[in-house]
Amino acid sequence: MNTYKGMIDSLPENGIFVFGSNTQGRHGKGAALKAKNEFGAIYGQSWGRQGSSYAIVTKDLTKTQHPSIKTDKIIGQIELLYSYSKKNSELDFYVVYSGKGVNLNGYTPKHMADMFRLATRRIQMPENIIFEEEFAKLIENG
């Protein structure tokens, strides 16, 4: 599994910033805001490729309690990311979930890591998916 260390402040030319979005595509906080301000995420577009970024919907802003998106839906989107990255092997996809801290979507880092691992049951994890090193340990150690 390929990894990186620390926060992402810049990407190589072939780099894609993979972040958690909400159903409305309001990229207003956390990694989503960074994706909008620095990596071409489009306000109002909730999922998929956007400039040098790729969004996975992990939160529903119309709900008051979080987590608000079911794990099977998120796993399905991770599978789509894996498929997309396989078709675009010239790009490197930097998943910005960390192995530490709090996610705005209400899931713990371990829960998110479990979803990435579970997605590999149907689609092998492509080599051009790159994880923050502490998050990668959570995926590997299940």
PAZAPA-4460 file (N, C-alpha, C; in steps of 0.05 Angstrom, whole numbers, plus 32768, in hexadecimal, padded with zeros to 4 digits):
% residues 142
    n_x    n_y    n_z   ca_x   ca_y   ca_z    c_x    c_y    c_z   seq   type   mol
   8011   7FE8   8000   8000   8000   8000   8012   8019   8000     1      M     A
   800C   802B   7FEE   801C   8044   7FEC   8012   8058   8001     2      N     A
   8024   8067   800D   801D   807A   8022   802C   8094   801E     3      T     A
   8021   80A8   802D   802E   80C2   802F   802E   80CA   804D     4      Y     A
   803C   80DE   8054   803F   80E7   8070   8034   8103   8073     5      K     A
   8025   8108   8088   801C   8123   808F   8005   812D   807E     6      G     A
   8001   8147   807F   7FEC   8155   8071   7FF4   815A   8054     7      M     A
   7FE1   815B   8042   7FE7   8161   8026   7FE3   817F   8021     8      I     A
   7FF9   818C   801A   7FF7   81A9   8014   7FFA   81AD   7FF6     9      D     A
   8006   819A   7FE8   8009   819C   7FCB   8009   817F   7FC0    10      S     A
   8004   817D   7FA6   8004   8163   7F99   8016   8164   7F81    11      L     A
   8021   814C   7F79   802F   814B   7F60   801B   8150   7F49    12      P     A
   8025   8155   7F31   8014   815C   7F1B   7FFF   8146   7F15    13      E     A
   8006   812D   7F1B   7FF3   8117   7F16   7FE3   810F   7F2F    14      N     A
   7FE4   8120   7F44   7FD7   811A   7F5D   7FBA   8122   7F5E    15      G     A
   7FAA   8112   7F6B   7F8D   8117   7F6F   7F88   8116   7F8D    16      I     A
   7F7B   812B   7F98   7F75   812E   7FB4   7F59   8121   7FB9    17      F     A
   7F59   810A   7FC7   7F40   80FC   7FCD   7F35   8104   7FE8    18      V     A
   7F1D   810F   7FE8   7F12   811A   8001   7EF5   8111   8006    19      F     A
   7EEB   8114   801E   7ED0   810F   8025   7EBF   8128   8020    20      G     A
   7EA8   8124   8013   7E96   8139   800C   7E7B   8135   801A    21      S     A
   7E69   8147   8015   7E4D   8144   801E   7E3A   8142   8006    22      N     A
   7E22   813A   800B   7E0F   8135   7FF6   7E09   814E   7FE6    23      T     A
   7E0D   8165   7FF2   7E07   817F   7FE4   7E20   818A   7FD5    24      Q     A
   7E37   817F   7FDA   7E4F   8189   7FCD   7E57   81A5   7FD8    25      G     A
   7E50   81AA   7FF1   7E58   81C4   7FFD   7E73   81C0   800A    26      R     A
   7E88   81C4   7FFC   7EA3   81C0   8005   7EAC   81D6   8017    27      H     A
   7EA1   81D7   802F   7EA5   81EE   8041   7EB7   81EA   8059    28      G     A
   7EBF   81D1   805F   7ED0   81CC   8076   7EE4   81B6   8070    29      K     A
   7EF9   81B5   8081   7F0C   819F   8080   7F19   819B   8065    30      G     A
   7F1C   8181   805F   7F29   8179   8045   7F19   8182   802D    31      A     A
   7EFE   8183   8030   7EEE   818C   8019   7EF3   81A9   8012    32      A     A
   7EF6   81BA   8026   7EFD   81D6   8021   7F18   81D8   8014    33      L     A
   7F2B   81C9   801E   7F46   81C9   8011   7F44   81C0   7FF4    34      K     A
   7F34   81AB   7FEF   7F30   81A1   7FD4   7F25   81B7   7FC2    35      A     A
   7F11   81C6   7FCC   7F05   81DC   7FBD   7F19   81F2   7FB8    36      K     A
   7F27   81FA   7FCD   7F39   8211   7FCB   7F53   820C   7FBC    37      N     A
   7F5D   81F3   7FBE   7F77   81ED   7FB3   7F79   81D8   7F9D    38      E     A
   7F64   81C7   7F9B   7F67   81B0   7F89   7F4F   81AE   7F75    39      F     A
   7F40   81C3   7F71   7F2C   81C3   7F5C   7F11   81B6   7F61    40      G     A
   7F0B   81B0   7F7B   7EF0   81A5   7F81   7EDC   81BA   7F7A    41      A     A
   7EC5   81B1   7F6F   7EB0   81C3   7F66   7E99   81C5   7F7A    42      I     A
   7E94   81DD   7F84   7E7E   81E1   7F96   7E64   81D8   7F8A    43      Y     A
   7E55   81C7   7F98   7E3C   81BC   7F8E   7E3F   81A1   7F81    44      G     A
   7E57   8198   7F7C   7E5C   817D   7F71   7E64   816B   7F89    45      Q     A
   7E54   8158   7F8F   7E59   8148   7FA8   7E6C   8131   7FA5    46      S     A
   7E6F   8126   7F8D   7E80   810E   7F8B   7E8F   810D   7F70    47      W     A
   7EA3   80FC   7F70   7EB2   80F7   7F58   7EC9   810A   7F53    48      G     A
   7ED5   8109   7F3B   7EEC   8119   7F33   7EE4   8136   7F2F    49      R     A
   7EF4   8147   7F3B   7EF0   8164   7F38   7F0B   8171   7F38    50      Q     A
   7F15   817A   7F21   7F30   8185   7F1F   7F44   8171   7F28    51      G     A
   7F55   8179   7F3B   7F6A   8166   7F46   7F60   815A   7F60    52      S     A
   7F46   8155   7F62   7F3B   8149   7F7A   7F26   8135   7F72    53      S     A
   7F1E   8124   7F86   7F0A   8110   7F82   7EFB   810E   7F9C    54      Y     A
   7EE0   8111   7F9B   7ECF   8111   7FB3   7EC0   80F7   7FB7    55      A     A
   7EC0   80EF   7FD0   7EB0   80D8   7FD9   7E9B   80E4   7FED    56      I     A
   7E82   80DF   7FE8   7E6D   80EA   7FFA   7E6C   80D9   8014    57      V     A
   7E71   80E7   802A   7E71   80D9   8044   7E5F   80E7   8059    58      T     A
   7E51   80FC   8050   7E40   810B   8063   7E28   8116   8055    59      K     A
   7E11   8116   8063   7DF8   8122   8058   7DF2   813A   806A    60      D     A
   7DF4   8151   805E   7DEF   816A   806E   7DD1   816E   8076    61      L     A
   7DBF   815F   8069   7DA3   8162   8071   7D9D   8152   808B    62      T     A
   7DB0   8142   8094   7DAC   8133   80AD   7DB9   8142   80C4    63      K     A
   7DAE   813E   80DC   7DB9   814C   80F3   7DCC   813A   8103    64      T     A
   7DCB   8120   80FF   7DDD   810E   810D   7DF0   8101   80F9    65      Q     A
   7E09   80FE   8102   7E1E   80F3   80F0   7E2C   80DD   80FF    66      H     A
   7E33   80C7   80F2   7E33   80C4   80D5   7E17   80C3   80C9    67      P     A
   7E15   80CC   80B1   7DFB   80CE   80A4   7DFA   80C0   8089    68      S     A
   7E10   80B6   807F   7E11   80A6   8067   7E18   8089   806F    69      I     A
   7E09   8076   8066   7E0E   805A   806E   7E28   8050   8062    70      K     A
   7E34   803E   8072   7E4F   8034   806A   7E4E   8026   804E    71      T     A
   7E39   8018   8048   7E38   800A   802E   7E38   801E   8017    72      D     A
   7E2C   8036   801B   7E2D   804A   8006   7E49   8055   8002    73      K     A
   7E57   805A   8019   7E73   8064   8018   7E85   804F   800B    74      I     A
   7E82   8036   8013   7E92   8020   8007   7E8D   801F   7FE9    75      I     A
   7E75   8023   7FE0   7E6F   8023   7FC3   7E7E   803A   7FB5    76      G     A
   7E7F   8051   7FC2   7E8D   8068   7FB6   7EAC   8063   7FB6    77      Q     A
   7EB6   8055   7FCA   7ED2   804E   7FCA   7ED8   803B   7FB4    78      I     A
   7EC6   8028   7FAF   7EC9   8016   7F98   7ECA   8025   7F7E    79      E     A
   7EB9   803A   7F7C   7EB9   804A   7F63   7ED4   8059   7F61    80      L     A
   7EDF   8063   7F77   7EF9   806F   7F77   7F0E   805C   7F6E    81      L     A
   7F0E   8043   7F78   7F21   802F   7F70   7F1F   802A   7F52    82      Y     A
   7F07   8027   7F48   7F02   8022   7F2B   7F0D   8039   7F1B    83      S     A
   7F06   8052   7F24   7F0F   806A   7F15   7F2E   806B   7F15    84      Y     A
   7F3A   8066   7F2C   7F57   8068   7F2D   7F65   8053   7F1C    85      S     A
   7F59   803B   7F1A   7F64   8027   7F08   7F63   8030   7EEB    86      K     A
   7F4D   803D   7EE3   7F4B   8047   7EC7   7F5C   805F   7EC2    87      K     A
   7F66   806C   7ED7   7F77   8083   7ED5   7F92   807E   7EE4    88      N     A
   7F9F   8069   7EDB   7FB8   8060   7EE9   7FCF   8074   7EE7    89      S     A
   7FCD   8088   7ED6   7FE2   809C   7ED5   7FE0   80B1   7EEB    90      E     A
   7FC9   80AF   7EFB   7FC5   80C2   7F11   7FCA   80B4   7F2C    91      L     A
   7FD2   80C3   7F40   7FD4   80B9   7F5B   7FBF   80C6   7F6C    92      D     A
   7FB0   80B6   7F7B   7F99   80BF   7F8B   7FA1   80BF   7FA9    93      F     A
   7FA4   80D7   7FB4   7FAC   80DB   7FD0   7F93   80DD   7FE1    94      Y     A
   7F8D   80C7   7FF0   7F76   80C7   8002   7F7D   80D6   801B    95      V     A
   7F6E   80EB   8021   7F76   80FD   8037   7F6C   80F6   8052    96      V     A
   7F60   80DF   8055   7F58   80D7   8070   7F71   80D0   8080    97      Y     A
   7F70   80D9   809A   7F86   80D4   80AC   7F80   80BE   80C0    98      S     A
   7F94   80B2   80CA   7F91   809D   80DE   7F8C   80A8   80FA    99      G     A
   7F8C   80C2   80FC   7F88   80CF   8116   7F74   80E6   8113   100      K     A
   7F68   80EE   8129   7F57   8105   8128   7F39   80FE   8124   101      G     A
   7F2A   8112   811D   7F0D   8110   811A   7F05   8116   80FD   102      V     A
   7EF2   8107   80F3   7EE7   810D   80D8   7ECD   811C   80DB   103      N     A
   7EC9   812F   80CA   7EB0   813F   80CB   7E97   812E   80C4   104      L     A
   7E9B   8116   80B9   7E84   8106   80B1   7E7A   80F5   80C8   105      N     A
   7E87   80F5   80DF   7E7D   80E6   80F6   7E8A   80CA   80F9   106      G     A
   7E98   80C1   80E5   7EA5   80A7   80E6   7EC1   80AA   80F2   107      Y     A
   7ECA   8096   8100   7EE6   8097   810B   7EF9   8090   80F4   108      T     A
   7F13   8097   80F8   7F26   808E   80E4   7F26   8070   80DF   109      P     A
   7F22   8060   80F4   7F21   8043   80F1   7F09   803A   80E0   110      K     A
   7EF2   8047   80E5   7EDA   8040   80D5   7EDF   8046   80B7   111      H     A
   7EEB   805D   80B2   7EF1   8064   8096   7F05   8051   808A   112      M     A
   7F1A   804A   8099   7F2E   8036   8090   7F21   801B   808A   113      A     A
   7F0E   8013   809B   7F00   7FFA   8096   7EF1   7FFB   807C   114      D     A
   7EE5   8012   8076   7ED6   8014   805C   7EE8   8012   8044   115      M     A
   7F00   801E   8046   7F13   801B   8030   7F1C   7FFE   802D   116      F     A
   7F20   7FF1   8043   7F29   7FD5   8042   7F12   7FC3   8037   117      R     A
   7EF9   7FC8   8040   7EE3   7FB8   8036   7EDE   7FBC   8018   118      L     A
   7EE4   7FD3   800E   7EE0   7FD8   7FF1   7EF2   7FC5   7FE1   119      A     A
   7F08   7FBC   7FEC   7F1A   7FAB   7FDE   7F10   7F8E   7FDB   120      T     A
   7EFA   7F88   7FE8   7EEE   7F6D   7FE4   7EE3   7F6A   7FC8   121      R     A
   7EDA   7F7F   7FBB   7ECF   7F7E   7FA0   7EE2   7F88   7F8B   122      R     A
   7EF3   7F9B   7F93   7F06   7FA8   7F80   7F21   7FAA   7F8D   123      I     A
   7F35   7F9E   7F81   7F50   7FA0   7F8D   7F59   7FBD   7F8F   124      Q     A
   7F65   7FC4   7FA5   7F6E   7FDF   7FA9   7F85   7FE5   7F95   125      M     A
   7F81   7FFA   7F84   7F95   8001   7F71   7FAF   800C   7F7E   126      P     A
   7FC5   8008   7F70   7FDF   8011   7F7B   7FE1   8030   7F7B   127      E     A
   7FD0   803D   7F6B   7FD2   805B   7F6A   7FBF   8068   7F7E   128      N     A
   7FB6   8059   7F92   7FA7   8064   7FA9   7FBC   8067   7FBF   129      I     A
   7FBF   807F   7FCA   7FD4   8085   7FDD   7FC7   808F   7FF7   130      I     A
   7FCE   8083   800D   7FC1   8089   8027   7FD5   8097   803A   131      F     A
   7FCB   80A8   804B   7FDB   80B2   8061   7FE4   809A   8072   132      E     A
   7FFD   809A   807B   8009   8082   8086   7FFB   8077   809E   133      E     A
   7FF0   8087   80B0   7FE2   807E   80C7   7FC7   8072   80BF   134      E     A
   7FBA   807D   80AB   7FA1   8073   80A1   7FA6   8058   8093   135      F     A
   7FBC   8055   8085   7FC3   803C   8078   7FC7   8026   808D   136      A     A
   7FD2   802C   80A3   7FD6   8018   80B9   7FBB   800E   80C2   137      K     A
   7FA7   8020   80C5   7F8C   8018   80CD   7F80   8005   80B8   138      L     A
   7F84   800B   809F   7F7A   7FFA   8089   7F87   7FDE   808B   139      I     A
   7FA1   7FDE   808E   7FB0   7FC5   808E   7FAA   7FB4   80A7   140      E     A
   7FA6   7FC1   80BE   7FA3   7FB2   80D7   7F86   7FAB   80DD   141      N     A
   7F73   7FB5   80CD   7F57   7FAF   80CF   7F4D   7FAD   80EA   142      G     A
***
